[in-house]
Amino acid sequence: QSVLTQPPSASGTPGQSVTIFCSGTRSNIGGNHVYWYQHVPGTAPKLLIYINDQRPSGVPDRFSGSKSGTSASLAISGLRSEDEADYYCASWDARLRAPLFGGGTKLTV
Amino acid sequence: QVQLVESGGGSVEPGGSLRLSCVSSGSNFKYEYFGWIRQAPGKGLEWVSYIAVTSTGDTFYSDSAKGRFMISRDDARKSVSLQMNSLTADDSGTYYCARVESQLPRVGQWGKGILVAVSS
């Protein structure tokens, strides 16, 4: 059971929008930044969002992140087939003194 | 673009040992944190261990790795290693070498991943 809670699955059709949520506590999301990674099985994960809502260069603006209190979300608009992947939130936990991943959300397009 | 190249994975029997290595092509190696992230079959990503810059000597181990795994770095060779002892089937999976960018848990660069299979 991950400290950061994500739904195990999400789905949408091409062109639609989908939002993936990540729930934590004050010791992690509530007091630290949130990161989002995209992982296509068989490849290396890729950083999508850093410091809650910032996109690295090369990440399409279809991907956006936000954080409120002890929860965070990743929104994907204009879904494309290549967005089908596992998505993980991540944060630092000050109480555990450890980096954490959420359990991951499998997105089906 | 920094490249991380892992080596040392493979198959081992329960109770055995493996040593994973990761070599970085980056020029700022000695100023950066590195770690190992694992994905067990059918499971999510998990931080196994990380090592801070040499001057601090800080290391982290997941609860499952504590007492069995040891991470080390060689700044001259720009490499980081994970010595894994007393392996069990639960240690099986793909291990990714990770370069931390700015602060944990931001991973700026991932290796391609290396497979560890613990089975009798």
Interface residues (C-beta under 8 A of the other chain):
Chain A: S2 H33 Y35 Y37 H39 T43 A44 P45 K46 L47 Y50 D86 Y88 A90 S91 W92 R97 A98 P99 L100 F101 G102 G103 G104
Chain B: G35 G44 L45 E46 W47 Y50 F60 S62 Y96 S102 Q103 L104 P105 R106 V107 G108 W110 G111 K112 G113
